[in-house]
Amino acid sequence: MNGKLKFYRGALVFLFLFLSAPGSHGAGMAVQACFSPDGRCSNQILREIGQAKQEILAAVYALTSDDLAWALVQARKRGLKVQVIIDQGFDKENKTSKGSFLSQQQVPVRRISGIGKGKGQGQGDRGLMHQKFAVIDQNIVLTGSYNWTLSAEKFNHENLLVFRDARPLADEYRREFFRLWETKK
């Protein structure tokens, strides 16, 4: 069995065990997996953003995708509550980061970093805000290694899981989102 097949088999076993475990969040929940490169994971995200009706909360380390940034702006213009958290260092150092664009389009953006690593605690001494998740309408969770970037879509080996009808799981991710949102820079 090759490595890729072993990975997929392991991921499916994990999902089965997670969803069937006592007290799991899996009752009635549907899960879809997407793998890149060229798995069209961005299309999955675009579809979920396009179908959103009330709220989109996204915490993603890197957001450089024009399409995904525009979809968030359009959702905001449709009257949805849209909030985005991105890594402060990545946004500052990467010219293609969409943090400033989103802010200019009236999408609330927080730029945060991880916890301080050393005594100096300057920006270089801090960890990353390395989350990659979104919660849509308090019922859908997108998560995985997938960054919201062109590189994730075209070049990197990444994964995205889409959990639908997942209110208890979405509630946990919403709590984490707002905990991060309140984090000091």
N, C-alpha and C positions, 0 to 999 in steps of 0.2 A: 504494500500500500504506500503510495507516495505521500510526501509531507502535506501537500495541500488537502488531499482527501482525508488524511488523519485529522487535520485541523477542523475541517467542516464536520466530520463525524463527532469530534469532541465537542464542538460548539452545539450541535444538535442534542447530544447527550446532556450537556449542561442545561440547556433550555428545558428539556423534558424533566430533568430532576428539579429544576427551579420551579417550574410551573405545577408540578405534581406534589411538591413538598407540603406537609401539613402547615397550615397557616400562611401559605404563600399568597402572593398577590394575583395568582393566575386565574381565578374563577371568572370565566367569560372573557378573559383577555386574549386578544389575537396578537401574534408576534410575526413580524416579517424581517428577514435578514437581507442585507445588500452588501456586496463586496466590490471594492474597486482595486485596480484601476479599470476604468470603462465599465463599471457596473451600473452606471447611471444613478448613483446614490443622490446626486444633486437633484435629479428629477423627482425622487421620492420626497426630498425636503421641500422642493418647490410646490409639489402637489399638496402637501400638508399645510404649508403656509397659505396657499391659494384657497384652501377649503376652510381655513380657520374663521371662526365667527366672533370671538370675543377677545382672546388674549394669546400672545406669543411671548414667552420668556426664553431667551437663548443665552447660554453661557458657553462660549467657544474660545479656545485659546487663540486661534487664528481665523480671521474672516477676511479673505481677499477676493472672493467670488463676486463679480459684478452682478450676476443673475440673482444670487441669494440676497445680496444687499438691496437690490432693487425690489425684490419680492417683499422684504421687510418694510421698505418705504411704502410700497403700494398697500400693504396691510394696514399700516398706520393711517394712510390717507382714506382707507375704507372705514376708519373709525375704531379699529382694534387697538387695544392696549398692547404696545410692543416695547419691550425693554431688552437691552443687550448688554452682556458683560464680556469684556475681552481682556486679554493679558496686556498689562500696561507696557512692559518692555517690548513685546512684539509690535504693538501698535506704534510705539515711539520709534523703533528702529527699522520698520519695514514700510517702505514708501507705498506699497500696494495694499496696506491694511485699510479697511473700509470704516474704521472708527470715526474719523473726521467727517467723512461723507455722510454717515448715518446721523451724526450730531447736527450737521448742517441741514438735514432733511427733517429735523425735529423728532428723531427717534432717540429716546433717552439711552445713553451709553455710559457705563461705568468702566473705567480702566483700573484694574487692580493687579497686584502681584501676589505671590505666595508669602509664606512666613519668612521672617528674617533668619538667615543662616549663621550670621557671625556677629561679632561685637560692633563692627562698623555700621551694619544695617543700612548701607547705602543701597541704591537700586541694584547694583551688581551683587550685593550680598543677600538678595532675596530670592525665594523660589518663584515658581511660575503659577499663574492661574491657568492650570492645564486641563480644566474641565472641557467636555465636549458633549453638551446635551441641550435639548430644548423641550419645553413643556407647552403644549398647545391646547387651549380650551379646557385646561384642568383635567384632561382625559387621555391625552396622547403624549407619549414620551419618545423622543429620538435620542439615542445615545450610542456610543461606541468610540472607536479610535478616530473616526472620520472628522478631519478638520474641514471647515467650510471654505476650501481653497481649490483653485484650479489644479494644483499639484496633487491634492487628495483624489480628485476625480480622474486625472489623466496619468499620473506617474507612480503614486504611492500605493502600497498594499494596505488598505484600510477596511474597516467594517462599520456598518451602521445597522442598528436594530431599531425597528419602529414598533412600539407597544401601543395598541389601540384598545379602547374600552378598559383603560388602566388607571382608574381614578385613585386607588390607594397608592400605587406606585407614583403617579403624577403628584399626589400630595407630598410625598417624601422629597421628590425632586424640586417642587415649588418651595418647600421649607429651605432646602439647601440653596436655591437661587436667591431667596430673600436674605438668607444669612450672608451670602457672598455680597449681595447688593449693599448691605449695611457695613461691609468691611471698609476700614480706613485705607486710603492709598498707601 
